[in-house]
Amino acid sequence: MNKILVILFLLVFANQVFAKGKPQAGIFIENYDGMIVHGHPKPGITKQRYFFGHRWDYRDFNNDGIKDFLYSGAMRPTNIEMAGKDTSGTCGINKKCKGEMPGPTLYLGQKDGSYIDNSNLIIDNRKPPGQSLSRQQLIADFNNDGILDFYLADHGIGGSNYNGFRDSYFLSQKNGTWLESSSTHLSKKKFKIFDHGGAVGDIDNDGDIDIVLTDLERFLRCLINDGTGKMKIKKCGSINAFAIELGDFDNDGDLDIVHGGHEYEGTVTGIAFNDGKGKFKTKIKLPVPEGNWGTVPEVSFWDLDNDGDLDIVLSRAGILYVGTSIQIIENLGENKFNSKLYILVNPPKDYKPTHEGNEWNDFIDQIRFSDLDNDGLAEIVLFNGDTKGLKTGSILKNKGGMQFKHIKNNEEGNPVKIVSQEMYKDDPSTFFERFVIERGKSKQTASSKKFKKFLKGKKLDNFDLDGFENIEEPIYLKKSGASILAYKYIDHGKDWIDYDILFEWDGLKFPVSMCLEYYPQYNFPANRASLVDRFGFAGLDELSVHGFHICRGKNGYIGGWEIKDPIKEIGIDTLLEDLNFKVRPIIANIPQLSLDQRKELLINVDKNIN
């Protein structure tokens, strides 16, 4: 009986929203009843593909009746040099980030409950393709063909400015792919703004879905759809916003904007009302809670008390995203509100952050709504990355009367199930096959011939590779022709790191244990291979006699600048030399390192490196 009442309530509410003259808003596209499936925060290849972010959506993209996952995030630069306090200084002051820019990752759901990587269906023919820092995944059927499309608002990483980066606009095609269509379907060919916030909805009441983006220049930018997915870009409001969402707050039949501010920098959190023609003019402020909660990275809303109007939910954090809270604002009508703050994570009082990428950055990235216990009241479902203070998949249970209780994932009363890593699977063309067979970079060299000759009569061990994590794009070592495929993080300090690398070299696949130690007096990062510790060099005990050198006070190592004739005869000399000329990309690509760990290791490793 409760289930029937819930369905009736949702149908009635949806009918109110989509009744004649009522425009469609993105909030009703992204929410659905029974939202108990929660994406893994860093599944499969995405853990390496994206530096941070890992934003995801759970929708049926290919219309087969099974929901799929779309992920995007920030590129992983090869020239990381943390400066300043935010992502604009990721690669140093006034330096652009370098490296390949990944595209979105599409996992198509299968009948057995698994998700197969079908990112090959996403086509980006730009040069170069991909994203820098995808902050928002805006999803709707923009070209009205019955298939969901997606717009990635990308404000960019690095460069030490806030000029933004090009966005990405993927439209569904008749052949089952999604084609990046900015050049053909946006009125401005080189459209670039710092769009930290974005939302979708029919803002001009013409029956199709438009896009609204924030702009750091204190404007809203509206992308007005002509019904075929072609967007005319124009200014539509003088608002300096950090996050936005669209909904009809004054019940006049058009979509208004709730905007979250970066209140430490003077921007305001409030509502801007639609004039009926897609412009946002009249403004009111929303209540601000007491305490250090002036960062509002995400906003959303739903009718939480079933009174027929929209209540507001804000993600709040402190300076540099330290501390995590949710503000729930009850809509009383006539622009009057009640407000209550739910603190989810309180950092130590003496903790003083120096950068956004700190250990207490736990902010709620996405907010969703679903009646999880079938009592006719919608719970607030919270999306965030797994961090020190808050694991992903927590909820605010709706107890009625606008009272809520925070329940963490895996606790009683929280039915949200996080999809396990094992359910995300590679497509038939694995990263190894794509790299070795299609790209053909890994090749036979004189050194690899010598190494194979050395191995004659010997057998490489059947290595236990548990704990190794693949990287999306193998690192090619030009001199030897070898490729780095995966890493296993072991241990590190301020000026050193012990780690393992998995290589592919002329058809051979084997691990090598490494030790990197930085010598400040020489400004030299010594990246040596172990011949005795853990895997040693491919587990070949015969090589241990050549480990004459020390790393971190331990014997049995050799570096590319310490090679003797016996090593040259074996053929591993060029591989050792390659490793010392690739220190920065090697560190930048270790997937198990956090942002703070990577920053700590790279801060001194900055000169005399290619």
VEXDREN-2710 file (C-alpha; in Angstrom, 1 decimal):
% VEXDREN-2710
k/r/px/py/pz
1/MET/0.0/0.0/0.0
2/ASN/2.8/2.4/0.9
3/LYS/4.5/1.8/-2.5
4/ILE/1.2/2.6/-4.3
5/LEU/0.9/5.9/-2.4
6/VAL/4.5/6.8/-3.2
7/ILE/3.9/6.2/-6.9
8/LEU/0.7/8.2/-6.9
9/PHE/2.5/11.0/-5.1
10/LEU/5.3/11.1/-7.7
11/LEU/2.8/11.0/-10.5
12/VAL/0.8/13.9/-9.1
13/PHE/3.9/15.9/-8.4
14/ALA/5.3/15.2/-11.9
15/ASN/1.9/16.2/-13.4
16/GLN/2.1/19.5/-11.6
17/VAL/5.6/20.1/-13.0
18/PHE/4.9/19.0/-16.6
19/ALA/1.3/20.3/-16.9
20/LYS/0.5/22.5/-19.8
21/GLY/2.4/25.8/-19.5
22/LYS/4.8/24.3/-16.9
23/PRO/8.4/24.1/-18.3
24/GLN/10.6/21.0/-17.8
25/ALA/13.5/21.4/-15.4
26/GLY/16.7/19.3/-15.2
27/ILE/16.1/18.4/-11.5
28/PHE/13.2/16.1/-12.6
29/ILE/15.5/14.5/-15.2
30/GLU/18.2/13.5/-12.8
31/ASN/16.0/12.3/-9.9
32/TYR/14.0/9.1/-9.8
33/ASP/12.3/6.9/-7.3
34/GLY/14.2/4.1/-5.6
35/MET/17.7/5.7/-6.0
36/ILE/19.5/3.0/-4.1
37/VAL/22.3/2.3/-6.7
38/HIS/25.3/4.5/-6.1
39/GLY/28.3/4.7/-8.4
40/HIS/31.7/3.7/-7.2
41/PRO/33.7/6.9/-6.6
42/LYS/36.6/5.8/-8.8
43/PRO/35.8/2.7/-10.8
44/GLY/37.9/0.8/-13.2
45/ILE/40.0/2.9/-15.5
46/THR/38.7/6.2/-14.2
47/LYS/40.8/6.0/-11.1
48/GLN/43.9/6.6/-13.3
49/ARG/42.2/8.6/-16.1
50/TYR/41.0/11.5/-13.8
51/PHE/43.3/13.4/-11.4
52/PHE/40.3/14.2/-9.2
53/GLY/36.6/15.0/-9.6
54/HIS/35.2/11.6/-10.8
55/ARG/31.7/13.1/-11.3
56/TRP/29.1/10.6/-12.4
57/ASP/25.5/10.2/-13.5
58/TYR/23.3/7.1/-13.6
59/ARG/20.9/7.2/-16.6
60/ASP/19.8/4.9/-19.5
61/PHE/21.9/6.4/-22.2
62/ASN/21.3/3.8/-24.9
63/ASN/17.5/3.2/-24.3
64/ASP/17.9/-0.5/-23.6
65/GLY/15.9/-0.3/-20.3
66/ILE/19.1/-0.7/-18.2
67/LYS/20.8/2.3/-16.6
68/ASP/24.4/3.2/-17.4
69/PHE/27.1/5.3/-15.8
70/LEU/28.8/8.4/-17.3
71/TYR/31.9/9.6/-15.6
72/SER/34.2/12.6/-16.1
73/GLY/36.8/14.6/-14.1
74/ALA/40.1/16.5/-14.3
75/MET/43.0/15.6/-16.5
76/ARG/46.1/14.2/-14.8
77/PRO/49.0/16.6/-15.8
78/THR/52.5/15.4/-16.4
79/ASN/53.9/18.8/-15.1
80/ILE/52.3/19.0/-11.7
81/GLU/53.8/21.8/-9.7
82/MET/51.4/22.9/-7.0
83/ALA/51.3/26.6/-6.4
84/GLY/48.7/29.0/-4.9
85/LYS/45.6/27.8/-3.1
86/ASP/43.4/26.3/-5.8
87/THR/43.4/24.3/-9.1
88/SER/44.4/27.3/-11.1
89/GLY/48.0/26.8/-9.9
90/THR/48.2/23.0/-10.3
91/CYS/51.1/23.3/-12.8
92/GLY/52.8/26.3/-11.3
93/ILE/52.3/30.1/-11.5
94/ASN/51.1/31.1/-15.0
95/LYS/51.9/27.7/-16.4
96/LYS/49.5/25.6/-18.4
97/CYS/49.0/22.0/-17.5
98/LYS/50.4/19.5/-20.0
99/GLY/49.4/16.0/-20.8
100/GLU/46.7/14.1/-22.5
101/MET/43.1/15.3/-21.7
102/PRO/40.8/12.4/-21.1
103/GLY/37.2/12.3/-22.5
104/PRO/34.2/11.1/-20.5
105/THR/33.9/7.4/-19.6
106/LEU/30.7/5.6/-20.5
107/TYR/29.9/2.3/-18.8
108/LEU/26.8/0.6/-20.3
109/GLY/24.8/-1.5/-17.9
110/GLN/24.4/-5.2/-18.6
111/LYS/21.6/-7.7/-17.7
112/ASP/24.0/-9.4/-15.2
113/GLY/24.4/-6.2/-13.2
114/SER/27.9/-5.4/-14.6
115/TYR/28.9/-2.2/-16.5
116/ILE/31.1/-2.5/-19.6
117/ASP/33.4/0.4/-20.7
118/ASN/32.0/1.6/-24.1
119/SER/33.7/4.9/-24.2
120/ASN/34.6/4.2/-27.8
121/LEU/31.0/5.3/-28.5
122/ILE/31.9/8.9/-27.5
123/ILE/33.6/10.6/-30.5
124/ASP/35.7/13.8/-30.1
125/ASN/37.4/14.9/-33.3
126/ARG/38.8/18.1/-32.0
127/LYS/42.6/18.6/-31.9
128/PRO/43.4/18.0/-29.1
129/PRO/40.3/16.1/-27.9
130/GLY/39.2/15.7/-24.3
131/GLN/38.5/17.7/-21.2
132/SER/40.7/19.7/-18.8
133/LEU/38.5/19.9/-15.7
134/SER/34.9/18.8/-16.3
135/ARG/33.0/20.3/-13.4
136/GLN/29.4/19.7/-14.5
137/GLN/27.7/16.9/-16.5
138/LEU/24.6/18.5/-17.9
139/ILE/22.3/15.8/-19.3
140/ALA/19.1/16.1/-21.3
141/ASP/17.8/15.2/-24.8
142/PHE/19.0/18.5/-26.4
143/ASN/18.4/17.4/-30.0
144/ASN/14.9/15.8/-29.4
145/ASP/15.7/12.4/-30.8
146/GLY/14.6/10.5/-27.7
147/ILE/18.2/9.8/-26.6
148/LEU/20.0/11.6/-23.8
149/ASP/22.9/13.9/-24.7
150/PHE/25.5/15.5/-22.4
151/TYR/27.2/18.9/-22.1
152/LEU/30.3/19.1/-20.0
153/ALA/31.0/22.5/-18.4
154/ASP/34.8/22.7/-18.2
155/HIS/36.4/25.6/-16.4
156/GLY/39.9/24.1/-16.8
157/ILE/42.8/23.3/-14.6
158/GLY/46.1/25.2/-14.4
159/GLY/47.1/28.5/-16.0
160/SER/46.9/30.5/-12.8
161/ASN/43.8/32.4/-14.1
162/TYR/40.1/32.0/-14.3
163/ASN/39.5/32.4/-18.0
164/GLY/38.0/29.0/-18.2
165/PHE/38.4/26.3/-20.9
166/ARG/36.3/25.2/-23.8
167/ASP/33.2/23.1/-23.0
168/SER/32.3/19.8/-24.6
169/TYR/28.9/19.2/-26.2
170/PHE/28.1/15.6/-27.1
171/LEU/24.9/14.9/-29.2
172/SER/23.5/11.5/-30.0
173/GLN/23.9/10.2/-33.5
174/LYS/21.8/7.7/-35.6
175/ASN/24.7/5.2/-35.5
176/GLY/24.5/4.9/-31.7
177/THR/27.4/7.2/-30.9
178/TRP/27.7/10.6/-29.3
179/LEU/29.6/13.2/-31.4
180/GLU/31.3/16.3/-29.9
181/SER/29.3/19.0/-31.7
182/SER/30.5/22.4/-30.3
183/SER/31.7/23.6/-33.7
184/THR/28.4/22.9/-35.5
185/HIS/25.8/23.5/-32.7
186/LEU/27.1/26.4/-30.6
187/SER/26.6/30.0/-31.9
188/LYS/30.1/31.0/-30.7
189/LYS/32.8/28.8/-32.2
190/LYS/35.4/29.4/-29.5
191/PHE/33.1/29.6/-26.5
192/LYS/35.1/29.7/-23.3
193/ILE/34.1/30.9/-19.8
194/PHE/34.9/29.9/-16.2
195/ASP/31.6/28.0/-15.7
196/HIS/31.8/26.4/-12.2
197/GLY/28.0/26.0/-12.2
198/GLY/25.5/24.9/-14.7
199/ALA/21.9/23.7/-15.0
200/VAL/19.4/22.6/-17.7
201/GLY/15.7/23.3/-18.3
202/ASP/13.3/25.0/-20.6
203/ILE/13.8/28.6/-19.5
204/ASP/11.9/30.2/-22.4
205/ASN/8.8/27.9/-22.4
206/ASP/9.2/26.7/-26.0
207/GLY/9.3/23.0/-25.3
208/ASP/13.0/22.2/-25.6
209/ILE/15.8/22.1/-23.1
210/ASP/18.2/25.0/-22.7
211/ILE/21.4/25.4/-20.7
212/VAL/22.4/28.0/-18.1
213/LEU/26.0/28.5/-17.1
214/THR/27.7/30.6/-14.5
215/ASP/30.4/33.0/-15.6
216/LEU/33.1/34.5/-13.3
217/GLU/32.6/37.8/-15.0
218/ARG/29.4/38.2/-12.9
219/PHE/27.0/37.0/-15.6
220/LEU/24.8/34.1/-16.4
221/ARG/25.2/32.7/-19.9
222/CYS/22.2/31.0/-21.4
223/LEU/22.4/28.6/-24.3
224/ILE/19.0/28.9/-26.0
225/ASN/18.0/25.7/-27.9
226/ASP/16.2/26.0/-31.3
227/GLY/14.7/22.5/-30.8
228/THR/17.4/20.6/-32.8
229/GLY/20.2/21.0/-30.3
230/LYS/21.7/24.1/-31.8
231/MET/22.3/26.7/-29.1
232/LYS/22.4/30.5/-29.3
233/ILE/24.6/31.9/-26.5
234/LYS/23.6/35.1/-24.8
235/LYS/23.8/36.9/-21.4
236/CYS/20.7/36.4/-19.4
237/GLY/21.4/37.8/-15.9
238/SER/23.8/39.8/-13.9
239/ILE/24.6/37.3/-11.2
240/ASN/28.0/36.2/-9.9
241/ALA/27.3/32.6/-8.9
242/PHE/29.3/29.5/-7.9
243/ALA/26.5/26.9/-8.4
244/ILE/23.0/27.0/-9.8
245/GLU/19.8/25.0/-10.3
246/LEU/16.5/25.7/-12.1
247/GLY/13.0/25.4/-10.7
248/ASP/9.7/27.3/-10.5
249/PHE/9.8/28.9/-7.1
250/ASP/7.0/31.5/-7.5
251/ASN/4.6/29.1/-9.3
252/ASP/4.2/31.5/-12.3
253/GLY/5.0/28.8/-14.9
254/ASP/8.6/29.6/-15.7
255/LEU/11.9/28.4/-14.3
256/ASP/13.8/30.5/-11.7
257/ILE/17.4/30.1/-10.5
258/VAL/18.7/29.2/-7.1
259/HIS/22.3/30.4/-7.0
260/GLY/25.0/29.4/-4.5
261/GLY/27.7/32.0/-3.7
262/HIS/31.4/31.9/-2.9
263/GLU/30.5/34.0/0.1
264/TYR/34.0/34.6/1.3
265/GLU/34.6/36.6/-1.9
266/GLY/31.4/38.6/-1.7
267/THR/29.1/36.6/-3.9
268/VAL/25.5/36.0/-2.7
269/THR/23.4/32.9/-2.2
270/GLY/19.8/33.5/-3.3
271/ILE/17.1/33.2/-6.0
272/ALA/16.8/35.1/-9.3
273/PHE/13.4/35.1/-10.9
274/ASN/12.6/34.5/-14.5
275/ASP/10.8/37.3/-16.4
276/GLY/9.0/34.7/-18.5
277/LYS/11.4/35.3/-21.5
278/GLY/14.5/33.5/-20.2
279/LYS/16.1/36.4/-18.4
280/PHE/16.8/36.4/-14.7
281/LYS/16.3/39.8/-13.0
282/THR/14.5/40.1/-9.7
283/LYS/16.6/38.7/-6.8
284/ILE/16.2/37.8/-3.2
285/LYS/18.8/36.6/-0.7
286/LEU/18.5/33.2/1.1
287/PRO/19.3/32.7/4.8
288/VAL/23.0/32.3/5.7
289/PRO/23.9/30.0/8.6
290/GLU/26.2/31.0/11.4
291/GLY/29.8/29.8/11.4
292/ASN/32.5/29.2/8.8
293/TRP/30.4/27.8/5.9
294/GLY/30.8/30.4/3.1
295/THR/31.6/28.1/0.2
296/VAL/28.5/26.8/-1.6
297/PRO/29.7/24.4/-4.4
298/GLU/26.3/22.8/-5.1
299/VAL/22.6/23.6/-4.9
300/SER/19.4/21.6/-5.5
301/PHE/15.8/21.4/-4.4
302/TRP/12.7/19.2/-4.0
303/ASP/9.4/19.3/-2.3
304/LEU/10.6/17.8/1.0
305/ASP/7.4/18.3/3.0
306/ASN/4.8/17.6/0.3
307/ASP/3.2/21.1/0.5
308/GLY/3.4/21.7/-3.2
309/ASP/6.4/24.1/-3.3
310/LEU/10.2/23.6/-3.7
311/ASP/12.5/23.5/-0.7
312/ILE/16.2/24.2/-1.1
313/VAL/19.2/22.1/-0.2
314/LEU/22.7/23.7/-0.3
315/SER/26.1/22.0/0.0
316/ARG/28.2/24.1/2.2
317/ALA/31.9/24.0/3.2
318/GLY/34.5/26.2/4.9
319/ILE/37.5/28.0/3.6
320/LEU/39.3/25.9/0.9
321/TYR/36.5/23.4/1.3
322/VAL/37.4/22.4/4.9
323/GLY/34.4/21.1/6.7
324/THR/31.2/19.6/5.3
325/SER/27.6/20.6/5.9
326/ILE/24.2/20.6/4.3
327/GLN/21.8/23.6/4.7
328/ILE/18.1/22.8/4.3
329/ILE/15.8/25.8/3.6
330/GLU/12.1/25.3/4.0
331/ASN/10.0/27.3/1.5
332/LEU/7.2/29.0/3.5
333/GLY/5.8/30.9/0.5
334/GLU/5.9/34.6/-0.3
335/ASN/9.7/34.6/-0.2
336/LYS/9.9/33.5/3.4
337/PHE/12.1/30.7/4.6
338/ASN/13.2/28.6/7.6
339/SER/16.7/27.3/7.6
340/LYS/18.6/24.5/9.4
341/LEU/22.2/23.4/9.1
342/TYR/23.3/19.8/9.4
343/ILE/27.1/19.5/10.0
344/LEU/28.5/16.3/8.6
345/VAL/32.2/16.8/9.0
346/ASN/34.0/19.1/11.5
347/PRO/37.8/19.2/11.0
348/PRO/40.1/19.8/14.0
349/LYS/39.8/23.3/15.3
350/ASP/43.5/23.9/14.9
351/TYR/43.6/22.7/11.3
352/LYS/44.7/25.4/8.8
353/PRO/44.5/24.4/5.1
354/THR/46.9/25.8/2.6
355/HIS/45.3/24.4/-0.6
356/GLU/42.0/23.2/-1.9
357/GLY/43.4/19.7/-2.3
358/ASN/43.7/19.2/1.5
359/GLU/42.8/16.1/3.5
360/TRP/39.6/17.6/4.9
361/ASN/38.1/18.5/1.6
362/ASP/34.9/16.5/1.8
363/PHE/32.3/18.8/0.2
364/ILE/29.1/17.3/-1.2
365/ASP/29.4/17.4/-5.0
366/GLN/25.9/16.3/-6.0
367/ILE/22.6/16.3/-4.3
368/ARG/19.7/13.9/-5.3
369/PHE/16.3/13.0/-3.9
370/SER/14.4/9.7/-3.6
371/ASP/11.9/8.1/-1.2
372/LEU/14.2/5.3/-0.1
373/ASP/11.9/3.9/2.6
374/ASN/8.5/4.2/0.8
375/ASP/6.9/6.5/3.4
376/GLY/6.0/9.2/1.0
377/LEU/8.8/11.5/2.0
378/ALA/11.9/12.1/-0.1
379/GLU/15.3/11.4/1.4
380/ILE/18.3/13.6/0.5
381/VAL/21.0/11.4/-1.2
382/LEU/24.5/12.8/-1.1
383/PHE/27.3/12.2/-3.6
384/ASN/30.9/12.9/-2.8
385/GLY/34.3/11.3/-3.1
386/ASP/35.8/9.0/-0.5
387/THR/37.8/11.3/1.7
388/LYS/39.1/11.4/5.2
389/GLY/36.0/12.6/7.0
390/LEU/33.1/11.3/4.9
391/LYS/32.6/8.2/2.8
392/THR/30.4/8.4/-0.3
393/GLY/26.8/7.2/-0.2
394/SER/25.4/8.9/2.9
395/ILE/21.9/10.2/3.2
396/LEU/19.8/12.6/5.2
397/LYS/16.7/10.6/6.2
398/ASN/13.5/12.6/6.0
399/LYS/11.7/12.1/9.4
400/GLY/8.9/14.5/8.5
401/GLY/8.2/18.0/9.7
402/MET/11.4/19.1/7.8
403/GLN/13.5/17.2/10.3
404/PHE/16.4/15.0/8.9
405/LYS/18.9/12.5/10.3
406/HIS/22.4/11.9/8.7
407/ILE/23.0/8.2/8.1
408/LYS/26.3/7.1/6.7
409/ASN/26.6/4.4/4.1
410/ASN/26.5/0.8/5.4
411/GLU/24.7/2.0/8.6
412/GLU/21.2/0.8/9.5
413/GLY/18.5/2.9/7.8
414/ASN/20.6/3.7/4.7
415/PRO/19.7/1.3/1.8
416/VAL/22.1/2.9/-0.7
417/LYS/24.3/0.3/-2.4
418/ILE/27.7/1.3/-3.9
419/VAL/28.5/-0.6/-7.1
420/SER/31.7/-2.7/-6.4
421/GLN/34.8/-2.2/-8.5
422/GLU/34.4/-5.8/-9.8
423/MET/31.2/-4.8/-11.7
424/TYR/33.0/-2.2/-13.9
425/LYS/34.7/-4.0/-16.7
426/ASP/37.0/-3.2/-19.7
427/ASP/35.6/-3.3/-23.2
428/PRO/36.9/-6.2/-25.4
429/SER/39.8/-4.0/-26.5
430/THR/41.8/-3.7/-23.2
431/PHE/44.2/-0.8/-22.6
432/PHE/47.1/-3.2/-23.2
433/GLU/45.8/-4.4/-26.5
434/ARG/45.0/-0.9/-27.7
435/PHE/48.4/0.3/-26.9
436/VAL/50.5/-2.6/-28.0
437/ILE/48.6/-3.7/-31.1
438/GLU/46.8/-0.6/-32.4
439/ARG/49.4/2.0/-31.6
440/GLY/52.4/-0.2/-32.0
441/LYS/54.7/1.9/-29.9
442/SER/56.2/-0.9/-27.9
443/LYS/58.8/-2.3/-30.2
444/GLN/61.9/-4.5/-30.4
445/THR/65.2/-2.8/-29.9
446/ALA/68.8/-3.9/-29.7
447/SER/68.5/-3.8/-25.9
448/SER/65.4/-5.9/-25.9
449/LYS/67.1/-8.5/-28.1
450/LYS/70.0/-8.6/-25.6
451/PHE/67.6/-9.0/-22.7
452/LYS/65.7/-11.9/-24.5
453/LYS/69.0/-13.6/-25.2
454/PHE/69.9/-13.2/-21.5
455/LEU/66.6/-14.8/-20.6
456/LYS/67.2/-17.9/-22.8
457/GLY/66.9/-20.9/-20.6
458/LYS/65.5/-18.8/-17.8
459/LYS/61.8/-18.4/-17.0
460/LEU/60.1/-15.3/-15.8
461/ASP/58.1/-16.0/-12.7
462/ASN/54.3/-16.2/-12.8
463/PHE/54.1/-13.0/-10.8
464/ASP/51.3/-12.2/-8.3
465/LEU/50.2/-8.8/-9.5
466/ASP/47.6/-8.2/-6.8
467/GLY/47.6/-4.5/-5.9
468/PHE/48.8/-3.2/-9.3
469/GLU/46.6/-0.6/-10.8
470/ASN/46.5/0.0/-14.6
471/ILE/47.0/3.4/-16.0
472/GLU/44.7/4.6/-18.8
473/GLU/47.6/5.7/-21.2
474/PRO/50.8/3.6/-20.8
475/ILE/54.0/5.7/-20.5
476/TYR/56.2/5.0/-23.5
477/LEU/59.9/4.9/-22.9
478/LYS/61.5/6.1/-26.2
479/LYS/65.1/4.8/-25.9
480/SER/64.3/1.2/-24.8
481/GLY/60.9/0.9/-26.5
482/ALA/59.4/-0.4/-23.2
483/SER/56.1/0.9/-21.8
484/ILE/54.9/1.4/-18.2
485/LEU/51.4/-0.3/-17.8
486/ALA/50.6/-0.2/-14.1
487/TYR/51.8/0.7/-10.6
488/LYS/51.8/-0.6/-7.1
489/TYR/52.3/2.1/-4.5
490/ILE/54.4/0.9/-1.5
491/ASP/55.6/3.7/0.7
492/HIS/56.9/7.3/0.6
493/GLY/58.4/10.2/2.6
494/LYS/59.0/13.8/1.8
495/ASP/62.0/13.1/-0.5
496/TRP/61.7/9.5/-1.4
497/ILE/59.3/6.8/-2.6
498/ASP/59.4/3.0/-2.8
499/TYR/57.1/1.7/-5.6
500/ASP/56.7/-1.1/-8.1
501/ILE/56.2/-0.7/-11.9
502/LEU/54.7/-3.2/-14.4
503/PHE/56.4/-3.1/-17.8
504/GLU/55.7/-4.4/-21.3
505/TRP/58.9/-4.8/-23.3
506/ASP/58.9/-6.5/-26.7
507/GLY/56.1/-8.9/-25.8
508/LEU/57.4/-9.5/-22.2
509/LYS/55.3/-8.3/-19.3
510/PHE/57.1/-8.1/-15.9
511/PRO/57.4/-6.0/-12.7
512/VAL/60.4/-4.1/-11.4
513/SER/60.7/-2.6/-7.8
514/MET/61.9/0.9/-7.7
515/CYS/63.3/3.5/-5.2
516/LEU/63.3/7.2/-5.9
517/GLU/65.4/9.4/-3.6
518/TYR/65.8/13.2/-4.0
519/TYR/69.2/14.6/-3.1
520/PRO/68.7/18.4/-2.3
521/GLN/72.4/19.1/-2.2
522/TYR/72.7/18.1/-5.9
523/ASN/69.1/18.9/-6.9
524/PHE/69.0/15.4/-8.3
525/PRO/66.2/12.8/-8.2
526/ALA/67.8/9.4/-8.3
527/ASN/65.4/6.8/-9.6
528/ARG/67.0/3.4/-9.2
529/ALA/65.8/-0.1/-9.8
530/SER/66.1/-2.7/-7.1
531/LEU/67.9/-6.0/-7.9
532/VAL/67.1/-7.6/-4.6
533/ASP/64.0/-6.0/-2.9
534/ARG/60.3/-7.2/-3.4
535/PHE/60.1/-8.0/-7.2
536/GLY/63.7/-7.0/-7.8
537/PHE/64.1/-6.8/-11.6
538/ALA/61.6/-9.2/-13.0
539/GLY/62.4/-11.6/-10.1
540/LEU/65.7/-12.5/-11.7
541/ASP/68.0/-13.4/-8.8
542/GLU/71.0/-13.6/-11.3
543/LEU/71.0/-9.8/-11.4
544/SER/71.4/-9.2/-7.7
545/VAL/75.2/-9.2/-8.0
546/HIS/75.0/-6.0/-10.1
547/GLY/73.2/-4.0/-7.4
548/PHE/76.2/-2.1/-6.1
549/HIS/74.4/1.1/-5.0
550/ILE/72.2/2.4/-2.2
551/CYS/68.8/4.0/-2.0
552/ARG/67.4/5.2/1.4
553/GLY/70.3/3.4/3.1
554/LYS/69.4/0.0/1.5
555/ASN/71.8/-1.9/-0.7
556/GLY/71.1/-3.7/-4.0
557/TYR/70.1/-0.9/-6.4
558/ILE/71.3/0.5/-9.7
559/GLY/70.5/3.7/-11.7
560/GLY/70.8/4.5/-15.3
561/TRP/73.9/6.7/-14.7
562/GLU/75.7/3.9/-12.8
563/ILE/75.7/1.3/-15.6
564/LYS/78.7/-1.0/-16.0
565/ASP/79.6/-3.2/-19.0
566/PRO/77.9/-6.4/-17.6
567/ILE/74.6/-4.5/-17.4
568/LYS/75.0/-3.4/-21.0
569/GLU/75.5/-7.0/-22.1
570/ILE/72.3/-8.0/-20.4
571/GLY/70.5/-5.2/-22.3
572/ILE/68.6/-3.5/-19.5
573/ASP/70.8/-0.4/-19.6
574/THR/68.5/1.6/-21.9
575/LEU/65.5/0.8/-19.7
576/LEU/67.3/2.0/-16.6
577/GLU/68.3/5.2/-18.4
578/ASP/64.7/5.8/-19.5
579/LEU/63.5/5.6/-16.0
580/ASN/65.6/8.5/-14.8
581/PHE/64.5/10.8/-17.6
582/LYS/60.8/10.2/-16.8
583/VAL/60.7/10.9/-13.1
584/ARG/58.0/13.6/-13.3
585/PRO/55.5/11.7/-15.5
586/ILE/56.2/8.5/-13.5
587/ILE/55.2/10.3/-10.2
588/ALA/52.3/12.2/-11.8
589/ASN/50.7/8.9/-13.0
590/ILE/50.9/6.8/-9.8
591/PRO/47.2/6.2/-9.3
592/GLN/47.5/5.4/-5.6
593/LEU/49.0/8.7/-4.6
594/SER/46.7/11.4/-3.2
595/LEU/46.9/15.0/-4.3
596/ASP/48.8/16.0/-1.2
597/GLN/51.2/13.1/-1.5
598/ARG/51.9/13.9/-5.1
599/LYS/52.5/17.6/-4.2
600/GLU/54.9/16.6/-1.5
601/LEU/56.9/14.4/-3.8
602/LEU/57.1/16.8/-6.7
603/ILE/57.8/20.0/-4.9
604/ASN/61.6/19.3/-4.9
605/VAL/61.7/17.2/-8.1
606/ASP/61.6/20.1/-10.5
607/LYS/64.9/20.6/-12.3
608/ASN/67.1/18.6/-14.6
609/ILE/64.1/16.4/-15.6
610/ASN/62.6/15.9/-19.0
END
